Amino acid sequence: MTKHSVKTVLAAALVTLAGSAAFADSNYIKPGYAQNTKTGVTLDLVRSDSAGVIYAYNARDGVEGKVLGSVPVKAGVNKDVRIDFRTPALNDVLTVLYTGDTTTPAASAEVNEN
């Protein structure tokens, strides 16, 4: 391996590590694939920097409507988070993570109907 390619590999590794570290500190929701949204949704992965609550809303054009259900999450990584609905969704579902207070969303993701 030449000196130039070793530097390139090391630089790429540093960028990857820096990107992973930045990503690990953020709040996010990974909804997964399209689902049947009539009775609830399952989120593949939720990352939260502190304990919080995820609310599911009827969504139309990415805007939240009526609350369909909610579920608490712990700080850190939460896998296969299921939100059961009290009433059926009419459209796609907007999931919103709140940590600390319920006025400022920490993360959101739309879950699309099949």
N, C-alpha and C positions, 0 to 999 in steps of 0.2 A: 504494500500500500504506500502510495506517495505521501509526502508531508502535507500536500494540499488536500488530499482526500481524507486524511485523518482529522485535519482541522474542520473540514466540512461535516464529517460524521459527528464530531464532538459538538459543533455548533447546533446541528439538528437535534441532538440529544438534549442540549440545554434548553432549546426552544420548546421541545416536547414536555420536559419537566416543568418549565415555567408555566406553560399553558395548562398542564394538569393541576398544578398547585392553585392557579387562579380559578379554575373550574371547580375545584374541590371546596373552595370557600364560599361559593355562591348558592343561593336557593334556586331550585328548579323542579319542574314537574315533567316527567317523560310519560305521556299518556299511552303509548303503545299503538296498536293497530285499530282500525275501525271496529266498533262494537255495537251490540244491540243496546241502545241507551234508554229503553223503556223502563227497566226496573232498577238500573244502577250502572256504574262504570267501575272498572278496575284500572288503576294507574300502575304502570310497570315499575316506576321508580319515582320517589319524592325525596329530594335532598333539602333539609331545613337546618339553618344554623342554630335554631333553638326550637323548643316545643311550640307547636302551633296547631291550627285547625285548617282543614281544607273544606271549602264550601263548593258545592256543585250548583250551577245555575242553568236554567234554560238559556240558550244562546241564539241570537239571531244577528248575523254579521259581526260576530265577535263582541257583542254588547251583552252584559249580564241582565237577566230577567228574574223570574221567580226562583227562590231558593228551592232546590229539589232534595237536598240532604247535606250532611256534613259528617266529618270524621276527624278525630284528633290524630296528630302525628308527633313522634318523638324527635328530639334533636338528632341530627345525623341522617343516615340513609334508611329509608323506609321502602320495602319492596312489596309489590302486589297489594297496594292500598285499595280497598273496596269501599265504595260509597253507595249505600243502598238508598233509593229514592222513596220519599213519602208519597209523591205523586209522579206519574209518568212524564218523561221529557217529551216536549212537543217538537223539538228541533235538535240540533247538535247541543253539546253540553260544554259550558265554560267552567273549568275548575280553577279555583283561586286559593293560594296558600296565604294565610295570615299568621304572622308571628308577632307577639307583643300586643298589638291592637288590631281591631277589625276595620280600621279606616284606610290603612296603607297596605296594599297587596305586596307580598314578598316575591311571589311568582304566580304565573298563570299559564294555562294551556287549554286548548280546545280539543274536545274528544268528538270525533265525527261518527255519525250513525253509519251502519254498514252500507 
